[in-house]
Amino acid sequence: MSRTAKVFTLSDNDLTTLNQLVTKGKAAVRKINRARILLLSHQKQSPVQISTLLGLSVATVYNVRNRYTQEHLERSLTEKARPGQPRKVTPTVEAQITSIACSEAPDGSVRWTTSLINERLIKLDIQIHDESVRLVLKKANLSHGSRSNGVSGR
C-alpha cells in the first residue's frame, strides 16, 4: 500500500534559507540532500520522483517532510541523535588504570603488564579487555614496560 503525499509548502523565510544552503554548498551532503528534498517537495514533486532524482529512499523523503511539518526547518535538516552503546572505559576507569600502572608492580613481577592491570581491575569489579587497557596506557603516554614506576620518559 503506497502513501499519499500531503500538500507541502514552505514559508518564504524557509525557502530563502534552503536556497542559500543549497547554492553555497558548504554544508554536509546529508544536510544539503535534506534541503533539496524540502525544495523539491515545495515544487510539487512527488516523493517517488524526489527519491529517484536524489538517489535516496522514499522513506527518507517522507521522514524529512514529516520532520519539517512537525518540528520545523532546523530539526528537519539536522541529524537525530544516535544512542549507540555507552563507553566502557570512562574517565574514572582511565584514572584507575593509570594509578595502577604508576604503582609498584605486584610481588613476583618486575613490571605491570596489561594482563596484570586487567586482573587488578577485575578485583575492582571492572570488566574490560586487555587491549582497552593498552590503549588507555598509550593515551596517557605510560609505558607498562618501564622499570621506574611505570612512567615513561617524556
N, C-alpha and C positions, 0 to 999 in steps of 0.2 A: 504494500500500500504506500503510495507516494504522498509526500507532504504537499500542502498547497502554501505557496509563499504569500505572506501578507503584503499589503501595500507598504512600501518603505520610502520614507522621505527624510532627508537630513535638514537640519536648521542651516541658515545662511552662514552662521558663525562656524559650525562644524564642517560645512562644505569648504570654506576657505582654509580652515586648519588642515583638512585632509589633502586638499590640492597642494598646499605648501609642502606638506610632509612627503608626498609622492614626487613632486618635481625636484625638491632638493636632493632626495635620495641619500641622505646622510644617516638615516635610522637603520635599524636591523631589518633584514629581509622579511622576517616574520611580521614585524610591525607594519612594513610597507604593504605586504600582502593583505593584511587585515584592513588597512586603509583603502586599498584597491577594491576589496570586497564591498566595503561600505559605499564607495563611489559608484561602482557598477550597479549595486542594488538601487541606489538613488536614480540611476539612469534607466530603471525599469528592466534590467537584465534579470533573467530567471536564475535561481540558484544553480541549476544544472549548467546553464551557459557560463556562469561565472566560474564554476569548478573546472569546466573544460578549458576555458580561456587561461586561467591562472595555474592549472595543473594541481589543484587541491581537491580534497574530497568534498562532496556535497554536504556532509555533516559539519565540516569546518565552516562552510559558508553559513549554514543555519546557526551554528553556535555563535559566530561573530555577530550576525544580525540580531540574535536574541539578546546577547550581552549588551549591544547598543541600545535596544529598546528598553531593557530592564535597568541597566546600570550606567548608561550614557557613554560619551565618547572615550574618555581616558581609560576606563576599565575595559572597554571593548578592544582597545589597541594593545594593552599590556598582557603579559603572561600571568596566568594564575599561579599561585604558589604551589610548588610541588613538595609534598611532605617528605618523602624519602625516609630512609632509616636513620635514626639518630646516631651521632658519633659514639663509638665505643671508647675511644681514647679522648677523654675530656681533659681540660687543663689540670684538673685535680689529679687524674691518673698520670699525666705527664710529670707533674711535680713529684709524685711518689716514685716514679721510675728514676727520675733524676736524683732524688735524695738517696735511693738505694744504691745507684751506680757510684755515687760520691762517697759512700760509707765504706768501712773496712770490709774486705771480702770475707765470706764465711770461713769458719775453720776448715782446714784441709784444702782450701783453694787459694791460689796465688792472686787471682783477679775475679771480677764478676764476669759472667757470660750471660748472654741473653736468656739462656735456659735457666740459669740460677736466679736471675732477676725475675723471670716469669714464675718460678717456684715460690719465691717470696711474695709475689703479687697474689698467687692463688691462696696463700695463707691469709692474706688481707681480703679475701673474697672478691678478687678482681680477675675476671676471665678474659684474657686477650691472647693473641698469637705471638710467638717469638719474633716474627717479622715486624709486628707492630712495635714491640719493644725496641728492636733495632732502629726502626725509623724515628722513634722518639729520641733515642740517643744521638742519632745522626743530626736531627733537627736542633738538638741542644748543643751540638758540637762536642759531644763527650765521646771518649774512646774507652770502651769497657776492657780494652786490651792493655791499657796503660797500667803501670805498677804504682804510680803515685796518686793514690786516692781516686783513680778513675777519671781524672780530669786531664784532657789532652793539652798540649802546649798551644797557646793561642797567639 
